[in-house]
Amino acid sequence: MKKYNFNPGPSILPQETVDNTIQAIENFAGTGLSLMEVSHRSKEFQAVMDETVHLFKEILNVPTEYSVIFLGGGASLEFCMVPYNLLEKKAAYLNTGTWANKAQKEAKLFGEVVEVASSKEANYTYIPKEYTIPADADYFHITTNNTIFGTEIHTDIDSPIPLVADMSSDIFSRPIDVSKYGLIYGGAQKNLGPAGVTFVIIKNDILGKVSRPIPSMLDYRIHIKEGSMFNTPPVVPIYASLQTLKWLKALGGVKEMYRRNKEKAGLLYAEIDRNPLFRGTAAVEDRSLMNVCFVMNEEYSHLESEFYKFATERGMTGIKGHRSVGGFRASIYNALPKESVAALVEVMQEFERKQ
Ligand SMILES: *Cc1c(COP(=O)(O)O)cnc(C)c1O
């Protein structure tokens, strides 16, 4: 049976990414050795690193005064690396979900944290919009896409202080104006590659302003200086990410991804709104293009596990909602084809006709 991969992360990757990586694991760049068996300092792998950074910058239109580095540790390590490197006295955070909350919690270990706004009281179903960014804070941290709750900040907001964004689950899903950000980070495993590598885009001049000593492995300046080779980088996830970037560029880049993502999300939200069995959980204007959260309407809530079984039997994979929201979540990242969304819509309609 065909599987439709709606996993929230790690999640679907382009078939080319999987195929090309398998090939390199067998025989990397004609070396006769596996990608897993060669030095990260070999000229063949250095070429992979250089091309990955180059394509990453090209696709996102990253200005010259920014660096792009690849680290281990996941987005979760950035929750502490960001304040370690940037928080001298005070930082501001927008609390829009579980990950945003976790980021904020880590920052408290380094200084004063101002929560400018939170939607926690409404189980993070919307993005707060009325708030003031304190001009005397060292940076303002946002989570652009709330993977668990299915809300997304759709525009690049203006901030009087360096804007720091966790874009783990919506990087490369739409064009962004990088010049509006001081730092952008994310784990690869939603829209870029397999788990194990984290990307960080940094405006160089925001670094070097804190007085605390920083351990080398946690110091962005060291990783920038060493070209992500201060220690052994995650070579296989970086190689796979490069394959995704090539795929993305060939398809037309982030502009084309954005068009496709709007189309896919539009199709699914339209069905959720039309089908009397279901309703979306996120505020309509804040609905994520990447993670579509929905539940059964109250009068049908007893059918939840039955629908889950029905959908699973028809190949739908990874649609169980996160335990903090319940119901269902379909993650429809860049690599998910429109046909998969159409198949899910078809299953929802088929289930409706059965009632
Ligand atoms: C998945 C996710 C994380 C956690 O990433 P790890 O790489 O597992 O640390 C953080 N933030 C967001 C928005 C995510 O979607």
The ligand as a Gaussian input file, in Angstrom:
#p B3LYP/6-31G(d) Opt

LIG

0 1
 C       11.150000      20.236000      16.114000
 C       11.323000      21.606000      16.657000
 C       12.294000      21.919000      17.631000
 C       13.174000      20.861000      18.262000
 O       14.201000      20.538000      17.417000
 P       15.370000      19.534000      17.894000
 O       16.256000      19.555000      16.683000
 O       14.746000      18.213000      18.168000
 O       16.019000      20.112000      19.094000
 C       12.415000      23.226000      18.028000
 N       11.636000      24.198000      17.527000
 C       10.677000      23.943000      16.605000
 C        9.835000      25.051000      16.077000
 C       10.502000      22.633000      16.146000
 O        9.555000      22.367000      15.222000

